[in-house]
Amino acid sequence: MTNNSKKIYFASDFHLGAPDYESSLVREKKIVSWLNHIEKDAAEIFLVGDIFDFWFEYKRAIPRGFARLQGKIADLTDKGIPVHVFTGNHDMWIFDYLPKELGVQLHREPIEREFFGKKYFIGHGDGLGPSDKGYKFLKKVFANKFCQWCFARLHPNFGIWLADRSSKTSRAKSGDMDEKYHGDENEWLFQFCQETLKTMHYDNFIFGHRHLPIEKKVGENSTYYNLGEWINYCTYMVVDENSVSLETWK
């Protein structure tokens, strides 16, 4: 049950580490300033995937950087504010470090929640919808325990460099595809929402991954929201007892 004087906050796709150290650090400080601002009335905070542009936890090593964000998240959970972290396609190799050290609640799959009497479906969004079969296969490979064990055998200096290079190459290939809406028939998450509504009602669907802030009706009483990202848009969602809104942090 949510305290009606409190608010629920959502953000995704910080992609910390991209495209370079300097710009990532500026973005990280901006994210921390946003978290400082919302903590006064936050009942819960949902970070819906791709927080890091790459993340892999070795048994005794994690990627360098992002200390400000990690410290702020630990501060929030220490104060009793639940922070939910979803794994995305760039940081699916989060294991037990963030839950153990920062106190976050980790989600690897979409979840259902109810806020202020409304039903929500929340997930990063990767691999959902009728297409993207190549990525769905690749995701199964990345989630395979043996494949993870093999990658962990690489020295962190090489393994993290290799994955970071792969991430940047993938981003370069996608170009500006994320900058516009491609029509309902070509938007996989829109189609996923419509298909889901055939068997189960949700008042709101909340996803990241798409990198474009979106608010679009998918049914008579249902809306699909995409949280956008923080490289260009710095958008987030706030839910209270009276409204659901996408806003921009400046």
N, C-alpha and C positions, 0 to 999 in steps of 0.2 A: 504493500500500500504506500503510495507516494504522498509525502507532505505537500499540501496544496500551496504552501508559501514558497516551495522550492521549485527549481527548474532542472530539466534534463538536457545535457549538452552532448552534441555529436560533432566529430570532425574526423577526417581521414586523409590519407595520401600526403603526408608531410614530406616523404621521400628524402629524409635527412641523409646527407652524404652526397647528394646530387645537386648540380652537376660538378661542383668542386667544393673544397673545404671552406673557402671564404664566403660564398653565397649561402652555403648550408648553415654556417654559424649565424649569419644574420637572420635566417629563417628560424633557426632554433630559438634565438632570443625573442623573436616575435611570438612564437608559440608559447613560450614561458610567460610572456607578458599577458597573453590571452588567458592562460590558466590562472595567473595571479588575479586577474579581473573577475573571472567567473566563480572562483572558489567561495565567495561570500554567500552565494545563493544556489550552489550546485547540490542537488540531491544525488546525482550520479553523473559520471562522465564516460562517454563511449568513444574510444579511438578505434575507428573502423577499418584498420588494415593499412599496409604499406607505410607504417610510421617511419621505417628505415628503408632506404633504397636497396640496401642489402644487409642481411643479418644472418650469421651462423654462429651457434654456440659450440665451441669446442669444450671438452670436459673441464679444461683449466684456462680457457681464454675466450674473450669476446671481442668484437670489433672495437677499435679505439673511437673515442669521441662521444658526443651526445650526453655528456655528464650533466649539463644544466637541465635538460629535459628529464633525465632519470632521477636527478635529485628532487625536482619539483613533483614528479609523480609520487615518489616515496613520501614527500611532505604531505601531499593530499591524502594518501591512504593512511598515514599516521594520524591525520586529523579525523579519520572516520568517513571520508568521502570515497565511496566505491569507484574505482577506475577500471573499466573494462577495455581490454586490448584484444582486437581480432587479428589473426594472422592474415596477411595478404599474399599476393603472388610474388612480391619482392622480399618479404620477411617471413615466409612460411617456416623457416628453420629456427624460429623462436621455440625454445624448449622450456626449461624450468627456471632459468635465471630471473626473468622479470617477475614471475609470480613469487619466487622465493625472496628475492632481494628488494623488490619494490612493492610487493603486496597487491599486484594487479590480479584481476580475474581474467584468465586467458580463454579465448574462444577460437576454435579451429573451424567451426561450421556455423551457419546462420542460426540465430535464436529467435524465439518469440517472446515478447514482453507486453505487458499492459501498463499504460500510463494514463492517469486521469480518465479511466473508463474507456480508453481507445486501445485497439489491438495493433501491435507493431511487428513487422518482420524485418530483422536487422542482420546484415551480413556485408562482407567486403564486396561480393558480387562476381569475383572471378570464377569462371567455369560454370556459371548459371546460364540458362537460356538454351535455345535449340541448336546453336552452332558452336564454333570455336573448338572443334573436335581435336585439333592438333594440340591445343593448350591443355585440354582435359587429359589427354594421354600423358603429356609432359608432367602435369601436376601429380599424376599417379606415380611416375618415376621419382619425382622429387620427394614424395611422401613415403617412398619405400624405405624401410628400415635398413636394408642392406646397402642401398645407394647412399643413404646418409652415413653409414659406417665407412663406406669407401671414401667419401669426401672428407670425412674427419681424419683420415690417414694422411691427408695432405698437410704440409706445414702451414700454420696460419698465415704466414707472410705470403705464401704462394696462393693458398686457397682463397683468401679474402681478395687478393689482387685479381685473381682469375674471375671470380664471381662479379666483382665490381666492374671489370672490363666488359663482361657479358651483358650486364645490366645497361651500361651506357650504349653498347652497340644496339641492343634491342630498342632503346629509346630513340636512337638516331633513325632507325628504320621506320618507326611508327610516324615520325615527322609531326605534321600538324593535324593528324586524323582526329585527335580528341577535341579540337577547337570548335566543332560545330555538331549540331544534332543531325543525324543522317536519315531521319524519317522513321516512323513507328515500325515499318516493315524490316528495317535494318538495325534496329536497336534491340540487342538481345535481352537486356534487363527489362525493357518495357514489355517484350513478349513473354518473359518469364513471369512477370507480375500478372498479366492477363491470363496466362495458363493456370497459375496458382489459384486465381480467384474463381475458377470453375469448380473447385472442390473445397476451398476454404476462404473465408472472408478475413481480410485485414484492412483496417482503416488506413494504415500507412506502411509503405515499404521504404526502408532506408538503406542505401548502398553507397559505397565509394567506388573505386576502381576506374570509373568512366572518365574521371578528371574534368568533367563539365558540370557546373551547378545546374540541376534540373529539378523542376517542379511540374509534374504532369499528371493529369487525371488518367487513371487506368480502368476506372469503373465508376458507376454512379456515385458511390460513397467511398472511393478508395483513391489514394494518390501515391505516385512514385516520386521519391525525392532522391537526387544524387548530391552528395556532399561537396563535389568539386575537389580541388586540391589547393596546396599552399605554396606552390611555386609561382603561380600567376594570380590566383583568385583570393586565397586566404578566406575561404567561406566556411561557415559552420552552421549547425542547426540548433535551435533552442526550442524546447517544448515546455509549455506550462499548462495550467488548467484551462486556459482560454484560447491558446493558439499554438500553431506549429509554423516556424518561420526559418527561412534561410537568410543568414546575415553575413556581413563582411567585416573582418577585423582590420582596422586601420590604425 
